[in-house]
């Protein structure tokens, strides 16, 4: 595609030479972030490879260009909305009845106004060919398999007042084919990260890996999909949130099938007490959670469970095991004949119980939760939530 630029110059001497740098705007060029994350449990480090997936259909071939990737979003509002005054007025309890034709016209006018508002939002993205703005529709390139990555020596990050830019120092070629092309922004190593597993067996018999780390680099991590590797084994696909430099972040890296979780069917024992008129039902419920660490490394694990809360005085709920008494936390609590819980926490508002465990390779643990329910025999009880 040929373009023509007319430039008028005014020089002091006839025949003088000048070198011009021309910047211009083009549309249909976007980029999104993508990551490979490798967690090494031996030394608690996280290695993050930061990619940019570039898609452009500008009808220009970007051949051996130096890319500058910007986090600015020109199409978004850059000023806060005006805060208008709020008024309060009376409204009649009786609404007027409109004729059918008048109501139809009112609905059509409202639909036209909403359609115009929607069309106004769907503006074409516009960005500079040397500074590509992040794509607003991140799902466009997600389903497509990325091509082989382009080798990049290094890149630098520049922090502006409201955005950041990444300058790729090695030139690259991006054709105008509306296809994703992946380039490497940086490879970053984050030390002193904390890895732990979290499981909610009553809802999902899976253990999910969560990492806590601090962005010690100069790069802003934009939200984007990531491939997760734990000790060089691929375990899941996940998504990284937006993280600024020096910001601490948490991210779930997906489920790990090597952690086996089993939620046993609760055992219930019921008895009826009292005289013929005032009889009560008493039921003891025993829950058991069985967890085994099939990994070759030691893991930290948080197990979450719950017990019901009564919404009436006629139904009494008593937690028997663990026995918190008047405490909110218990330490070094025996669970079975061989295992102990490092810490057990009680949330008396939500009626949640959290066990914090450390499991060695091939270690198996059984976690008990026992409660007692009592209610009038003339009533029935029902669990919800």
C-alpha positions in Angstrom: 0.0 0.0 0.0 1.5 3.3 -1.1 1.2 6.5 1.0 2.2 10.0 0.1 3.5 12.7 2.6 4.0 16.3 1.6 6.5 18.2 3.7 7.3 21.9 3.3 10.8 23.0 4.5 12.3 26.4 4.8 16.1 26.5 4.8 18.7 29.3 5.1 20.8 28.2 2.2 19.8 26.8 -1.1 20.9 23.2 -1.6 21.1 22.4 2.1 20.5 18.8 3.2 18.3 17.7 6.1 17.4 14.3 7.7 13.8 13.9 8.5 12.1 11.5 10.9 8.4 11.1 10.1 5.9 9.8 12.7 2.4 8.9 11.7 -0.6 7.1 13.1 -2.1 3.8 11.7 -5.0 1.7 12.8 -5.5 -2.0 13.3 -2.4 -2.7 15.3 -2.6 -4.2 18.8 -0.6 -6.3 21.3 -1.3 -8.3 24.3 0.8 -9.9 27.1 1.5 -13.6 27.5 3.7 -15.4 30.0 5.5 -18.6 30.7 6.0 -19.0 34.5 8.3 -21.6 36.0 8.2 -22.2 39.7 11.2 -23.9 41.3 10.3 -25.3 44.7 13.9 -26.2 45.7 14.9 -22.5 46.1 11.5 -20.8 46.1 12.2 -18.8 42.9 9.9 -17.9 40.0 11.2 -17.5 36.5 8.9 -15.4 34.3 9.2 -15.1 30.5 7.3 -12.0 29.3 6.0 -12.2 25.7 4.2 -9.7 23.5 1.7 -11.1 21.0 1.4 -8.6 18.2 -1.4 -8.5 15.6 -1.4 -6.0 12.8 -3.4 -5.5 9.6 -2.2 -2.0 8.6 -1.5 -3.1 5.0 2.2 -2.3 5.7 5.1 -4.8 6.1 7.0 -4.0 9.3 10.4 -5.3 8.1 13.3 -5.2 10.5 11.7 -2.5 12.7 12.6 -1.6 16.2 9.4 -2.2 18.3 8.3 0.0 21.1 5.3 -1.5 23.0 3.2 1.0 24.9 0.7 0.3 27.7 -1.2 3.5 26.9 -4.9 3.1 25.8 -5.7 6.1 23.5 -9.4 5.1 23.2 -10.1 5.2 26.9 -11.1 8.3 28.9 -8.2 10.2 30.4 -10.3 12.5 32.7 -12.7 11.7 35.5 -16.4 12.2 34.9 -18.1 15.4 36.1 -20.1 14.9 39.3 -23.5 16.4 38.8 -25.9 17.5 41.6 -28.3 14.9 42.9 -32.0 15.9 43.4 -34.8 14.2 45.2 -38.4 14.7 44.1 -41.8 13.3 44.7 -43.3 10.7 42.4 -47.0 9.8 42.1 -48.1 6.4 43.2 -50.3 6.2 40.1 -48.5 5.8 36.8 -50.2 7.2 33.6 -51.4 4.5 31.2 -50.1 5.1 27.7 -51.9 4.0 24.6 -50.3 1.0 22.8 -49.0 3.0 19.8 -47.5 5.6 22.1 -45.7 2.9 24.1 -44.4 1.3 20.9 -42.9 4.6 19.7 -41.3 5.1 23.1 -39.7 1.7 23.0 -38.4 2.2 19.5 -36.8 5.6 20.5 -35.1 4.0 23.4 -33.7 1.2 21.3 -32.4 3.6 18.7 -30.6 5.7 21.4 -29.1 2.5 22.9 -27.9 1.4 19.5 -26.2 4.7 18.8 -24.5 4.6 22.2 -23.2 1.1 21.5 -21.9 2.0 18.0 -20.1 5.0 19.6 -18.2 2.6 21.9 -17.1 0.3 19.1 -14.5 2.7 17.6 -11.6 1.4 15.6 -8.4 1.2 17.6 -5.7 3.6 16.5 -2.0 3.5 17.4 1.4 4.5 16.1 3.3 2.0 13.9 6.4 2.4 16.2 4.4 2.4 19.4 1.7 -0.3 19.5 -1.1 0.1 22.1 -2.4 -2.9 24.0 -5.4 -4.6 22.4 -8.8 -4.0 23.9 -10.1 -7.5 22.9 -7.5 -9.8 24.5 -9.5 -12.9 23.4 -8.7 -12.4 19.7 -5.3 -14.1 19.8 -5.9 -16.4 22.6 -7.4 -19.4 20.7 -4.7 -19.2 18.0 -1.5 -21.2 18.5 1.5 -18.8 18.7 4.2 -19.1 16.0 7.8 -19.9 17.0 9.1 -17.1 19.3 11.5 -14.5 18.0 14.8 -14.4 19.8 15.4 -11.1 21.5 18.6 -10.1 23.2 17.1 -7.7 25.7 14.6 -4.9 26.1 14.3 -1.8 28.3 11.3 -0.4 30.2 10.5 3.3 30.4 8.0 4.6 32.9 5.8 7.6 31.9 3.4 9.7 33.9 0.4 7.4 33.1 1.8 4.5 31.1 4.9 2.4 30.4 6.7 1.5 27.2 9.0 -1.5 26.4 11.7 -0.9 23.8 12.9 -4.1 22.0 16.5 -3.5 21.0 16.6 -6.2 18.3 14.7 -5.5 15.1 11.9 -7.8 14.1 9.6 -8.4 11.2 5.8 -8.3 11.6 3.7 -8.9 8.4 0.3 -7.4 7.9 -1.6 -10.6 8.0 -3.9 -10.1 11.1 -2.1 -13.1 12.7 -0.4 -13.3 16.1 3.4 -12.9 16.2 5.2 -13.5 19.5 8.3 -11.6 20.6 10.1 -11.8 23.9 10.0 -8.7 26.1 12.1 -10.0 29.0 13.1 -13.0 31.1 12.7 -12.1 34.8 13.7 -14.0 37.9 11.8 -13.3 41.1 13.4 -14.6 44.3 11.8 -15.4 47.7 8.4 -16.3 46.4 6.1 -18.4 48.5 4.3 -21.4 47.1 1.3 -23.1 48.8 -1.6 -25.2 47.9 -5.2 -24.5 48.7 -8.1 -27.0 48.6 -11.8 -26.8 49.4 -12.7 -30.5 49.4 -16.4 -30.1 50.2 -16.8 -28.3 46.8 -13.9 -29.5 44.7 -11.5 -32.4 45.4 -8.5 -30.6 43.9 -5.5 -28.8 45.2 -4.7 -25.4 43.6 -1.2 -23.9 43.6 -0.9 -20.3 44.7 2.2 -18.2 44.5 3.0 -15.0 46.3 5.8 -12.9 44.9 7.0 -9.3 44.5 7.7 -7.7 41.1 11.3 -6.6 41.6 11.8 -5.8 37.9 11.3 -2.4 36.1 8.5 -3.9 33.9 4.7 -3.6 34.4 3.1 -7.0 34.0 -0.1 -6.5 32.0 -3.0 -9.0 32.6 -2.7 -11.9 30.3 -2.8 -15.7 30.0 0.2 -17.8 31.2 1.5 -21.4 30.9 2.5 -22.7 34.3 5.5 -25.1 34.9 6.2 -26.4 38.4 9.7 -28.0 38.8 9.9 -28.1 35.0 6.6 -30.0 34.7 3.7 -28.3 32.8 0.7 -28.3 35.1 -1.9 -25.8 33.9 -3.0 -22.7 32.1 -3.9 -19.7 34.2 -4.0 -15.9 34.1 -1.7 -13.2 35.6 -3.3 -10.0 36.9 -1.8 -6.5 36.2 1.2 -6.0 38.4 3.2 -2.8 38.7 6.9 -2.7 39.6 7.6 -3.3 43.4 4.0 -4.5 43.8 3.4 -7.7 45.7 1.0 -10.0 43.9 -0.8 -13.4 44.3 -1.7 -15.7 41.5 -3.3 -19.1 41.3 -1.4 -21.3 38.9 -3.9 -24.0 38.5 -4.6 -27.5 40.0 -1.9 -30.1 40.7 -3.1 -33.7 40.1 -0.2 -35.0 42.2 -2.0 -33.8 45.4 -4.8 -36.3 46.0 -7.8 -35.0 47.9 -10.8 -37.1 49.0 -13.9 -35.9 50.9 -15.5 -38.8 52.7 -19.3 -39.1 52.8 -20.2 -37.6 56.3 -21.4 -40.2 58.9 -24.5 -39.2 60.8 -25.7 -40.6 64.2 -29.1 -39.5 65.3 -31.0 -40.0 68.6 -34.3 -38.6 70.1 -34.4 -37.4 73.7 -37.1 -36.0 76.1 -40.6 -36.8 77.1 -43.5 -37.4 74.6 -44.4 -33.7 74.2 -41.0 -32.0 74.4 -38.7 -34.2 72.4 -35.6 -33.2 70.6 -33.5 -34.7 67.9 -29.7 -34.8 68.3 -27.4 -35.6 65.4 -23.6 -36.0 65.4 -22.0 -35.6 62.0 -18.4 -36.7 61.3 -16.6 -35.4 58.3 -13.2 -36.8 57.1 -10.9 -35.3 54.6 -8.0 -37.5 53.3 -5.1 -35.9 51.6 -1.9 -37.5 50.2 1.2 -35.8 48.8 2.4 -37.8 45.8 5.1 -35.2 44.9 8.8 -35.7 45.5 9.0 -32.5 47.4 7.6 -31.1 50.6 4.5 -28.9 50.3 2.5 -26.4 52.3 -1.2 -26.8 52.2 -4.3 -25.0 53.4 -7.5 -27.0 53.8 -10.8 -25.2 54.0 -14.1 -26.5 55.3 -17.3 -25.2 57.0 -20.0 -26.0 59.5 -23.6 -24.7 59.4 -24.9 -21.6 61.2 -28.3 -21.7 62.7 -30.7 -18.9 61.9 -33.0 -19.7 64.8 -32.6 -20.4 68.5 -34.5 -23.6 68.2 -31.6 -25.2 66.3 -28.3 -25.5 68.2 -25.0 -26.2 66.4 -21.9 -27.2 68.4 -18.4 -27.8 66.9 -16.8 -30.7 68.7 -13.7 -31.3 66.7 -11.5 -29.3 66.4 -12.4 -28.0 69.9 -11.6 -24.3 69.9 -13.3 -23.6 73.2 -12.8 -19.8 73.5 -9.9 -19.5 71.1 -9.7 -18.6 67.4 -6.5 -20.4 66.6 -4.9 -23.7 67.6 -1.3 -24.7 67.0 0.4 -28.1 66.7 -2.9 -29.9 66.8 -2.9 -33.8 66.4 -5.1 -34.9 63.5 -4.6 -38.7 63.6 -2.1 -41.1 65.1 0.9 -39.8 63.0 0.1 -36.3 61.8 -0.4 -32.8 63.3 -1.7 -29.5 61.9 0.7 -26.6 62.0 -2.2 -24.2 62.6 -6.0 -24.3 62.7 -8.0 -21.1 62.3 -11.7 -20.5 63.1 -13.8 -17.9 61.3 -16.8 -17.6 63.6 -18.6 -15.2 61.3 -18.5 -17.3 58.2 -18.3 -20.6 60.2 -15.2 -21.6 58.3 -12.3 -23.8 59.6 -8.8 -23.6 58.0 -6.1 -26.2 58.5 -2.5 -25.2 57.7 -0.3 -28.3 57.0 3.1 -29.3 55.8 3.3 -32.6 54.0 6.4 -34.5 53.2 6.7 -36.6 50.0 4.2 -39.6 50.1 2.7 -38.4 53.4 -1.0 -39.0 54.0 -3.2 -37.2 56.5 -6.8 -37.6 57.7 -8.5 -34.4 58.9 -11.6 -34.8 61.1 -14.5 -32.3 61.5 -17.2 -33.3 64.0 -20.3 -31.3 64.9 -23.4 -31.8 66.9 -26.9 -30.6 65.9 -30.0 -30.4 68.1 -33.5 -29.3 67.1 -37.2 -30.0 68.1 -38.5 -33.3 66.9 -41.6 -31.6 65.5 -39.4 -29.8 63.0 -37.2 -30.7 60.0 -33.9 -29.2 59.2 -32.4 -28.4 55.8 -28.9 -27.4 54.8 -28.4 -24.6 52.2 -25.4 -22.9 50.8 
